Amino acid sequence: DSSSEMTLSSGSDLSLAGGDGLDIDGGSVSIVGGQGVDVGGSIDIASGAADGISGDVMLTTAGGSDTGAVSITTGDADDSAGSISIAPGGSRSTADGAPVSINAGASLGGKGGDLTLQGGDGEVAGTAKLLAAETGKAVVSSVDGADSVAVSKGLVDINSAQLSMKASSIIGMGLEDSSYDF
């Protein structure tokens, strides 16, 4: 009678941690690519692949009376600085595409955090764009019960094949020489 026995095992975990500070600060962990003459060394952080669900990648600060910040930046450059891209992978099936959420912090007793999207300063300033996919909608709205959505400073250019504006009342609109075709 020949029988075969299969043993399943998980991969080993790796934990990299700075030392605990008993009286003062905890130890830091620094991961730095090598310096180079032409190109510096890269750092890749990626989750493991799987036939089912790949692993997660989490970047977070620990909780406390005050918490540390998370900063994702590229270095200053004499010529072109590196770009920053946040994008989920595409779905190769009929499943929906993955959402991207950027939320400012909530507060129990104070003001919630602000969210600012701004184009860069320069000889010619950069543009801040809110785009939707070809058949999608780009929406700017306040949360239910919020006071208003404000657009201010300079020219507001609305260029659309169809424009819909709804309000319970109109306070004021335009200058003396403005014209509207409704």
C-alpha positions in Angstrom: 0.0 0.0 0.0 1.7 3.2 -1.1 0.3 6.4 0.3 1.6 9.9 -0.2 1.4 12.5 2.4 1.3 16.2 1.5 2.4 18.8 3.9 1.3 22.4 3.5 3.2 25.2 5.0 3.0 29.0 5.0 5.9 31.2 4.1 7.9 32.7 6.9 7.1 36.2 8.3 9.7 38.9 8.4 9.4 41.7 11.0 11.7 44.7 11.0 11.3 46.9 14.0 13.2 49.7 15.8 13.9 49.2 19.5 11.5 50.3 22.2 12.5 53.4 24.2 11.9 52.7 27.9 12.5 56.2 29.1 12.7 58.4 25.9 12.1 57.9 22.1 11.6 54.6 20.3 14.2 53.6 17.7 13.6 54.5 14.0 13.8 52.2 11.0 15.5 53.6 7.9 15.5 51.8 4.5 17.6 53.7 1.9 18.6 52.7 -1.6 22.3 52.9 -2.5 23.9 56.0 -3.9 25.1 55.9 -7.5 27.0 58.1 -9.9 24.3 58.0 -12.7 21.3 56.5 -11.0 20.6 55.8 -7.3 19.3 52.5 -6.1 15.5 51.9 -6.0 13.4 50.6 -3.2 10.5 48.3 -4.1 7.8 47.4 -1.5 5.3 45.0 -2.9 2.8 42.4 -1.5 3.0 38.8 -2.3 1.2 37.3 -5.3 -1.4 34.5 -4.9 -3.8 32.5 -6.9 -6.5 34.0 -4.7 -6.0 37.4 -3.2 -2.6 39.1 -3.1 -1.3 40.5 0.1 -2.1 44.1 1.4 0.4 47.0 1.7 -0.3 49.2 4.6 1.4 52.5 5.5 0.1 53.9 8.8 1.2 55.6 11.9 0.5 54.2 15.4 -2.2 55.8 17.5 -1.4 58.0 20.5 -2.3 61.3 22.2 -0.9 62.9 19.0 0.1 60.8 15.9 2.9 61.1 13.4 2.4 62.3 9.9 2.6 60.3 6.7 4.5 62.0 3.9 5.0 60.8 0.3 7.3 63.1 -1.5 10.0 63.1 -4.2 13.2 65.0 -3.8 14.0 68.5 -5.2 15.8 68.3 -8.6 18.1 70.6 -10.6 16.1 69.5 -13.7 12.9 67.4 -13.6 11.6 66.2 -10.2 10.0 62.7 -10.0 6.2 62.4 -10.3 3.8 60.8 -7.8 1.1 58.4 -9.0 -1.7 56.8 -6.9 -3.6 54.4 -9.0 -5.2 50.9 -8.4 -4.8 48.1 -11.0 -7.4 47.6 -13.6 -10.0 44.7 -13.5 -9.5 42.1 -16.2 -13.1 40.9 -15.8 -16.6 42.3 -15.5 -15.9 43.4 -11.9 -16.0 47.1 -11.1 -12.8 49.1 -11.1 -11.2 49.7 -7.7 -12.2 53.0 -6.0 -9.7 55.6 -4.7 -10.6 57.6 -1.7 -8.7 60.6 -0.2 -10.4 61.8 3.0 -9.4 64.5 5.4 -9.5 63.6 9.1 -12.7 63.7 11.2 -12.9 65.4 14.7 -15.3 64.6 17.5 -15.2 68.1 19.0 -13.3 70.3 16.6 -13.2 71.2 12.9 -12.7 68.4 10.5 -9.5 68.4 8.4 -9.2 70.4 5.2 -8.5 68.8 1.8 -6.6 70.8 -0.7 -5.8 69.8 -4.3 -3.5 72.4 -5.9 -1.5 72.7 -9.1 2.1 73.6 -8.7 3.6 77.1 -8.7 5.8 78.1 -11.6 6.5 80.5 -14.4 3.3 79.1 -15.8 1.2 77.7 -12.9 0.1 74.0 -13.0 -3.6 73.1 -13.5 -5.8 71.3 -11.0 -8.2 69.0 -12.8 -11.1 66.9 -11.8 -11.8 64.5 -14.6 -14.2 61.6 -15.1 -13.9 58.7 -17.5 -15.5 59.1 -20.9 -19.0 58.2 -19.9 -18.7 59.1 -16.2 -19.5 62.3 -14.3 -17.2 64.7 -12.5 -19.1 65.9 -9.5 -18.3 68.6 -7.0 -20.8 68.6 -4.1 -21.1 69.1 -0.4 -22.1 66.3 2.0 -25.9 66.2 2.8 -26.7 68.9 5.3 -23.5 71.0 4.5 -23.8 74.7 3.8 -22.4 75.1 0.3 -19.9 74.4 -2.4 -17.8 77.5 -3.2 -15.8 78.3 -6.3 -13.9 81.5 -6.0 -10.9 83.5 -7.3 -10.5 84.3 -11.0 -12.2 82.9 -14.0 -14.6 79.9 -13.6 -15.0 78.4 -17.1 -17.8 76.0 -17.7 -17.7 74.4 -21.1 -20.3 71.7 -21.6 -22.8 70.4 -24.2 -25.4 70.5 -21.5 -25.5 72.5 -18.2 -27.9 71.9 -15.4 -28.2 74.3 -12.5 -30.7 73.9 -9.7 -31.2 76.0 -6.6 -34.1 76.9 -4.2 -33.2 80.5 -4.8 -30.7 82.6 -6.7 -29.0 85.4 -4.7 -27.2 87.1 -7.5 -25.5 86.3 -10.8 -23.1 88.2 -13.0 -22.1 91.7 -13.7 -24.0 94.5 -15.5 -22.6 93.5 -18.9 -23.0 89.7 -18.5 -25.4 87.9 -20.7 -27.1 84.5 -20.2 -28.9 82.3 -22.7 -31.3 80.1 -20.7 
